[in-house]
Amino acid sequence: MTIILKKGDSIEKLQEQLQEIAEKEQDRRRKRKREILEATAGTVVFDKEKTPLEIQKEMRDDW
């Protein structure tokens, strides 16, 4: 993404353009994150015999 600076543009206009770019980037990241979550959520089956703390420790140790 590019902002073209023109002679005589006001600071407010430039800030507006920067804000628009930042919002578009945030939206793109949110959409990608949502896609990943929707594709992977609920696919991991945890052992029902273990407590959440045991599962957390096991996952941490595997890293």
C-alpha positions as CSV (number, residue, x, y, z in Angstrom):
1,M,0.0,0.0,0.0
2,T,1.3,3.4,-0.9
3,I,0.5,7.0,0.0
4,I,1.4,9.5,-2.7
5,L,2.5,12.8,-1.1
6,K,1.4,15.8,-3.1
7,K,2.6,19.3,-2.5
8,G,-0.1,21.3,-0.6
9,D,-1.8,18.3,0.9
10,S,-2.9,18.9,4.5
11,I,-1.7,16.9,7.4
12,E,-5.2,15.9,8.2
13,K,-5.6,14.4,4.7
14,L,-2.4,12.4,5.1
15,Q,-3.4,11.2,8.5
16,E,-6.8,10.1,7.1
17,Q,-5.0,8.1,4.4
18,L,-2.8,6.5,6.9
19,Q,-5.8,5.7,9.1
20,E,-7.5,4.1,6.2
21,I,-4.5,1.9,5.4
22,A,-4.2,0.9,9.0
23,E,-7.9,-0.1,9.2
24,K,-7.7,-2.1,6.0
25,E,-4.6,-4.0,7.3
26,Q,-6.4,-4.7,10.6
27,D,-9.5,-6.0,8.7
28,R,-7.3,-8.2,6.5
29,R,-5.6,-9.7,9.6
30,R,-8.9,-10.2,11.4
31,K,-10.4,-12.0,8.5
32,R,-7.4,-14.2,8.1
33,K,-7.4,-15.0,11.8
34,R,-11.2,-15.8,11.7
35,E,-10.6,-18.1,8.7
36,I,-7.9,-20.0,10.5
37,L,-10.0,-20.3,13.6
38,E,-13.1,-21.5,11.7
39,A,-11.0,-24.0,9.8
40,T,-9.3,-25.5,12.9
41,A,-11.7,-24.8,15.8
42,G,-13.1,-28.0,17.4
43,T,-10.8,-30.4,15.5
44,V,-8.6,-31.2,18.5
45,V,-10.0,-33.9,20.8
46,F,-8.6,-33.7,24.4
47,D,-8.4,-36.6,26.8
48,K,-11.5,-36.4,29.0
49,E,-9.6,-38.2,31.8
50,K,-7.2,-35.3,32.2
51,T,-7.8,-32.0,33.9
52,P,-7.4,-28.8,32.0
53,L,-4.2,-28.0,34.0
54,E,-2.7,-31.4,33.0
55,I,-3.5,-30.8,29.3
56,Q,-2.0,-27.3,29.5
57,K,1.2,-28.6,31.1
58,E,1.4,-31.4,28.4
59,M,1.0,-28.9,25.6
60,R,3.5,-26.5,27.1
61,D,6.1,-29.4,27.4
62,D,5.6,-30.4,23.8
63,W,6.6,-27.0,22.6
